[in-house]
Amino acid sequence: MKSLWKKWEATLVMALALFSLFFGAGDLILPPQLGFKAGGDWWLLVVGFSISAVFIPIIGIMAHAKLQGTMFDFGKKVSPLFSLIYCYAVYAISILLPSPRTASVTHEMGIAPLFDSSPLLTSAVYFSLVFVFVMNRSRIMDIIGKFLTPAIVIILLAIIVISVFTASWDFGLSSIEQPVSYGILEGYQTFGAIGAVVVGGVVIVSLNLKQESGDYNEKKKMIGRAGWISGMGLLTIYGGLILSGALLQDQFDPEMNRTGLVSAISSFTLGNQANLLLSVLISLACFTTAVGIVTGTADFVKSRFDNSQKAYAITALTGSFLGVLMGQLNVDYIIAVAVPALMFIYPLTIVLIILNALPEKWTSVQVFRWVAGATVVFSIPDFLSSLGVSGLTNTIAGYIPFAAVNLGWSLPALAVFLIVNLLHKSSKNPN
């Protein structure tokens, strides 16, 4: 009995760590507005959003449990060069988009309501502090992080419960034509799949690949249980916030931006003081996220340059400087700017996660190469479309299933996966 309790205790600790990894404070601005737009179709939007923001990241953790390696191992089967380029691309996107977005969220939710200061000043001070913490690698961030996430979750659960039990449940009309596919694409903005690939391995190695945790299979099972527990927690929070936005659709201005809506819902359900507390907590949580992204990127570059501390410092300084430039922009603009990059890198990340999580007999080197290639090729029309390039891309997209909802890569990737596996099987059994 004691050993069973110890096993589940370790699982729960790991589940909380994984939840904290995926539960980015900046992502909290996404679900309420989705529900606000979806009205009575909110549950369809939850289905789509949970696919890309919850289940794919958890499968990414399963893949890490199987590989028990690093981010570089995710694309290594395609080729080492491909994997290296992929890693640099992911880190570049991380340092250019989600990291600066944390400063923008901090300004709009934590600074602007209290002080009449410019976004540039907030961004400059914010990333100056980020640079200081990255260079000193203080454990303060870890300690603060352990308290921030539970505090934010408690407040958000209170918002959800009050919304559910006090609202009239008279949903308005949806302004979203394809709620499931729209939810999938909006889930890209959580960067959950990228987060799973980038830091999932670090969490697993540091928290549960210990000798006392058991052999390889036991560790794998424990990671799996923790992954699904954290996934259900994410689904509860994201789904509850989407529902809250839908239930309170008639209470606020339809043109309200994301951060304004979160603040308005918080004030409406809990009062101004609780909203102020939530804003402060979210600002602190955003800061720890930015420190983590810049540190992770600097660590990766350092590892590629013979553990050079100079490379680490230059990367940290570059990441902080880019954060100042991008972080002064408003949240909605950064989200819009992120769309083309996500349209290109997210499908490939999803495919690499799924392939690495599948059994080895279905994921030969040839399968990795052909499926990854097909995903990149069929992501190009979606990528160009997100840049506003029409004409030829629209004509090509007309012949690709699901291209109209920016998921044109999905069926071709699946088809190539099945074809290459069938050819591989028939080559082994010619009779």
C-alpha positions in Angstrom: 0.0 0.0 0.0 2.8 2.4 0.9 4.7 1.7 -2.3 1.4 2.2 -4.3 0.9 5.6 -2.6 4.5 6.5 -3.3 4.1 5.7 -7.0 0.9 7.8 -7.3 2.5 10.6 -5.3 5.4 10.8 -7.8 2.8 10.6 -10.7 0.8 13.5 -9.3 4.0 15.6 -8.7 4.9 15.0 -12.3 1.4 15.8 -13.5 1.5 19.2 -11.7 4.9 19.9 -13.3 3.6 19.1 -16.8 0.5 21.2 -16.2 2.6 24.2 -15.2 4.7 23.6 -18.3 1.7 23.9 -20.7 -0.4 26.3 -18.7 1.1 29.5 -20.0 -0.4 32.7 -18.5 -0.4 34.3 -22.0 -2.6 31.5 -23.3 -5.4 32.5 -20.9 -6.3 35.4 -23.1 -7.3 33.0 -26.0 -10.2 30.8 -24.7 -12.6 33.5 -23.3 -12.7 35.3 -26.7 -13.2 32.0 -28.5 -16.3 31.3 -26.4 -17.4 34.9 -26.8 -17.4 34.5 -30.6 -18.7 30.9 -30.7 -21.9 31.4 -28.6 -24.0 28.1 -28.7 -21.2 26.4 -30.7 -18.8 26.7 -27.8 -18.6 22.9 -27.3 -17.5 22.4 -31.0 -14.8 25.0 -30.5 -13.6 23.2 -27.3 -13.3 20.0 -29.4 -11.0 21.7 -32.0 -9.0 23.8 -29.5 -8.4 20.7 -27.3 -6.9 18.8 -30.2 -4.1 21.2 -30.8 -3.7 22.8 -27.4 -4.2 19.7 -25.1 -4.0 16.3 -26.8 -1.1 16.9 -29.2 1.1 18.4 -26.5 0.3 15.4 -24.2 1.2 13.0 -27.1 4.4 15.0 -27.3 5.1 14.1 -23.7 4.4 10.5 -24.6 6.9 10.8 -27.4 9.5 12.2 -25.1 8.9 9.3 -22.7 9.6 6.9 -25.5 12.7 8.7 -26.8 14.0 9.8 -23.4 16.2 12.2 -25.3 16.2 15.9 -26.4 14.4 18.0 -28.9 17.0 17.2 -31.5 15.9 13.5 -31.4 12.4 14.4 -32.7 13.7 15.1 -36.3 16.8 13.0 -36.3 15.2 10.2 -38.3 14.6 12.5 -41.2 18.3 13.6 -41.0 20.6 15.3 -38.5 20.8 18.4 -40.7 17.0 18.6 -40.9 16.7 18.2 -37.2 19.2 21.0 -36.6 17.4 23.4 -38.9 14.1 22.5 -37.3 15.5 23.1 -33.8 16.9 26.5 -34.8 13.5 27.4 -36.5 11.5 26.5 -33.4 13.8 28.4 -31.0 13.8 31.4 -33.3 10.0 31.4 -33.4 9.8 30.9 -29.6 12.1 33.9 -28.9 10.4 36.1 -31.5 6.7 35.5 -30.7 5.6 33.8 -27.4 8.4 35.4 -25.4 7.6 39.0 -26.4 3.9 38.3 -26.1 4.4 37.8 -22.4 5.6 41.4 -22.1 2.6 42.6 -24.1 0.2 40.7 -21.9 1.9 42.1 -18.8 1.5 45.6 -20.1 -2.1 45.3 -21.1 -3.3 43.5 -18.0 -0.9 44.5 -15.3 0.6 47.9 -16.1 -1.8 49.9 -18.4 -4.8 49.7 -16.0 -2.6 51.2 -13.2 0.0 53.5 -14.8 0.0 55.8 -17.8 3.2 54.5 -19.3 4.2 53.5 -22.8 4.4 49.8 -24.0 8.0 50.4 -25.0 9.0 51.4 -21.4 7.3 48.3 -20.1 8.9 46.1 -22.6 12.4 47.6 -22.0 12.2 47.2 -18.2 10.7 43.8 -18.6 13.3 42.3 -20.8 16.2 44.0 -19.0 15.0 42.0 -15.9 14.6 38.9 -18.1 18.3 39.3 -19.2 19.5 39.7 -15.6 17.6 36.5 -14.5 18.8 34.5 -17.5 22.4 35.4 -16.9 22.2 34.6 -13.1 20.0 31.5 -13.5 18.3 32.2 -10.2 16.2 29.6 -8.5 13.8 32.3 -7.5 11.9 31.7 -10.7 11.4 28.1 -9.9 10.2 28.9 -6.4 7.8 31.6 -7.6 6.5 29.3 -10.3 5.4 26.7 -7.8 3.0 29.2 -6.2 1.9 31.2 -9.2 0.2 28.4 -11.2 -2.0 27.1 -8.2 -3.0 30.7 -7.4 -4.0 31.5 -10.9 -5.9 28.2 -11.3 -7.9 28.8 -8.1 -9.0 32.2 -9.4 -9.8 30.9 -12.8 -11.8 28.0 -11.4 -13.8 30.6 -9.3 -14.5 32.6 -12.4 -15.7 29.4 -14.3 -17.9 28.2 -11.4 -19.5 31.6 -10.9 -20.1 31.9 -14.6 -21.6 28.5 -14.9 -24.0 28.8 -11.9 -25.1 32.4 -12.3 -25.5 32.8 -16.1 -28.8 32.3 -17.8 -27.4 29.8 -20.3 -29.0 31.7 -23.2 -26.3 31.5 -25.8 -26.0 34.0 -28.6 -25.3 33.3 -32.3 -21.9 32.1 -33.4 -19.8 34.3 -35.6 -17.5 31.4 -36.5 -18.4 29.3 -39.6 -16.2 26.3 -38.9 -15.8 26.1 -35.1 -13.9 22.8 -35.0 -11.2 23.8 -37.5 -11.1 27.3 -36.1 -10.5 25.9 -32.7 -7.7 23.7 -34.0 -6.0 26.7 -35.6 -6.5 28.9 -32.5 -4.9 26.1 -30.4 -1.7 26.7 -32.4 -1.4 30.1 -30.6 -0.9 28.3 -27.3 2.4 27.0 -28.7 1.6 23.8 -26.7 3.0 21.3 -29.2 6.2 23.4 -29.5 6.4 23.6 -25.8 6.2 19.8 -25.5 9.0 19.4 -28.0 11.2 22.1 -26.6 11.1 21.6 -22.8 9.2 18.3 -22.4 12.4 16.4 -22.4 14.0 18.6 -19.8 11.0 18.1 -17.4 11.0 14.3 -17.9 14.8 14.0 -17.5 14.9 16.2 -14.4 11.7 15.0 -12.7 11.2 11.3 -13.4 14.0 9.5 -15.1 15.4 8.5 -11.7 16.7 5.1 -10.7 14.1 4.8 -7.9 11.3 5.4 -10.4 11.7 1.9 -11.9 12.8 0.5 -15.2 12.2 2.0 -18.7 8.6 0.6 -19.0 7.6 1.7 -15.5 8.9 5.2 -16.1 7.1 5.3 -19.4 3.8 4.3 -17.8 4.2 6.8 -15.0 4.9 9.6 -17.6 1.8 8.5 -19.5 -0.5 8.7 -16.4 0.9 12.1 -15.5 0.5 13.3 -19.0 -3.2 12.4 -19.1 -3.9 13.8 -15.6 -2.3 17.2 -16.6 -4.2 17.0 -19.9 -7.5 16.7 -18.2 -6.6 19.7 -16.0 -5.8 21.7 -19.1 -9.0 20.6 -20.8 -11.0 21.7 -17.7 -9.5 25.2 -17.6 -9.5 25.9 -21.3 -13.0 24.4 -21.7 -14.3 26.3 -18.7 -12.9 29.6 -20.0 -14.4 29.0 -23.4 -17.8 28.2 -21.8 -17.5 31.3 -19.6 -16.9 33.5 -22.6 -20.0 32.0 -24.3 -22.2 32.4 -21.3 -21.3 36.1 -20.8 -21.5 36.9 -24.5 -24.2 39.5 -23.9 -22.4 41.3 -21.1 -19.6 43.0 -23.0 -18.7 44.9 -26.1 -18.3 42.5 -29.1 -15.3 44.5 -30.3 -13.4 44.1 -26.9 -9.9 42.7 -27.3 -8.6 39.5 -25.7 -6.9 41.0 -22.6 -9.7 43.4 -22.0 -12.2 40.6 -22.1 -10.3 38.5 -19.6 -10.1 41.5 -17.2 -13.8 42.3 -17.8 -15.0 38.7 -17.1 -12.8 38.6 -14.0 -14.2 41.9 -12.7 -17.7 40.9 -13.6 -17.6 37.6 -11.7 -15.1 38.3 -8.8 -14.9 42.1 -8.5 -12.2 44.6 -9.2 -9.9 43.5 -6.3 -9.8 39.9 -7.5 -9.2 41.1 -11.1 -6.2 43.2 -9.9 -4.8 40.1 -8.1 -5.2 38.0 -11.2 -3.5 40.6 -13.3 -0.5 40.7 -11.0 -0.2 36.9 -10.9 -0.5 36.6 -14.7 2.2 39.3 -15.1 4.6 37.3 -12.8 3.8 34.0 -14.5 4.4 35.7 -17.9 7.8 36.8 -16.6 8.8 33.3 -15.6 7.7 32.0 -19.0 9.9 34.6 -20.8 12.9 33.7 -18.6 12.4 30.0 -19.4 12.2 30.6 -23.2 15.3 32.8 -23.4 17.2 30.5 -21.1 16.3 27.4 -23.1 17.2 29.1 -26.4 20.6 30.3 -24.9 21.3 26.8 -23.6 20.6 25.3 -27.0 22.9 27.7 -28.8 25.6 27.2 -26.1 25.4 23.4 -26.7 26.1 23.9 -30.5 29.2 26.0 -29.8 31.1 23.7 -27.5 29.4 25.0 -24.3 30.6 28.5 -24.9 29.5 30.9 -22.3 30.0 33.7 -24.7 27.5 32.1 -27.1 25.1 31.8 -24.2 25.4 35.5 -23.3 25.1 36.8 -26.9 21.9 34.6 -27.4 20.4 35.9 -24.1 21.2 39.5 -25.0 19.8 39.0 -28.6 16.6 37.3 -27.2 16.1 40.1 -24.7 16.6 42.8 -27.4 14.2 41.2 -29.8 11.8 40.9 -26.8 12.0 44.7 -26.3 11.2 45.3 -30.0 8.3 42.9 -30.3 7.0 43.2 -26.8 6.0 46.8 -27.3 3.4 45.7 -29.8 -0.2 44.9 -28.7 -1.2 41.3 -28.0 -3.7 41.0 -30.9 -1.0 42.2 -33.3 1.6 39.7 -32.1 -1.0 36.9 -32.4 -1.7 38.0 -36.0 2.0 38.2 -36.8 2.5 34.7 -35.4 -0.1 33.1 -37.8 2.2 32.6 -40.8 5.1 31.1 -38.7 2.7 28.7 -37.0 1.0 27.7 -40.2 4.4 26.4 -41.4 6.1 25.0 -38.2 3.1 23.7 -36.3 1.9 21.0 -38.8 5.5 19.7 -39.0 5.7 19.7 -35.2 2.4 17.8 -34.9 3.6 15.2 -37.4 7.0 14.7 -35.7 5.2 14.3 -32.3 2.8 11.7 -33.7 5.5 9.7 -35.6 7.8 9.6 -32.5 4.9 8.4 -30.3 3.9 5.6 -32.7 5.5 2.1 -32.5 8.8 1.6 -34.3 7.4 -0.9 -36.8 5.3 1.9 -38.4 7.9 4.7 -38.3 10.9 3.7 -40.4 13.4 6.3 -41.6 11.6 6.3 -45.0 8.3 7.0 -43.3 9.7 9.9 -41.3 11.3 11.4 -44.4 8.3 11.1 -46.8 5.7 12.1 -44.2 7.8 15.1 -43.1 8.4 16.1 -46.7 4.7 15.8 -47.6 3.7 17.9 -44.6 6.1 20.7 -45.5 5.0 20.7 -49.1 1.3 20.7 -48.4 1.7 23.4 -45.6 3.0 25.9 -48.2 -0.4 26.9 -49.5 -1.7 27.5 -46.0 1.5 29.5 -45.2 1.2 31.6 -48.3 -2.5 32.2 -47.7 -1.7 33.4 -44.2 0.6 36.0 -45.8 -2.2 37.2 -48.0 -0.8 35.6 -51.2 -3.8 34.5 -53.3 -4.3 33.6 -56.9 -2.3 30.4 -57.6 -2.3 29.3 -54.0 -6.1 29.5 -53.9 -6.3 27.4 -57.1 -4.0 24.8 -55.8 -5.8 24.7 -52.4 -9.0 24.0 -54.3 -7.8 20.5 -55.1 -6.5 19.8 -51.5 -9.0 18.4 -48.9 -9.4 20.7 -45.9 -7.3 23.4 -47.5 -10.2 25.8 -47.2 -9.9 25.6 -43.4 -6.1 25.7 -43.4 -5.6 22.0 -42.7 -4.6 21.0 -46.2 -1.5 19.2 -44.9 -3.4 16.6 -42.8 -4.8 14.1 -45.3 -1.7 14.1 -47.6 0.5 13.4 -44.5 -1.8 10.5 -43.5 -2.0 9.2 -47.1 1.8 9.2 -47.4 2.2 7.5 -44.0 -0.1 4.7 -45.1 1.3 4.3 -48.6 5.0 4.2 -47.5 4.1 1.6 -44.8 2.2 -0.5 -47.3 5.1 -0.4 -49.7 7.6 -1.2 -47.0 5.5 -4.2 -45.9 5.1 -5.5 -49.4 8.8 -5.2 -50.0 9.5 -7.3 -47.0 6.8 -9.9 -48.0 7.0 -10.1 -51.9 4.8 -13.2 -51.9 
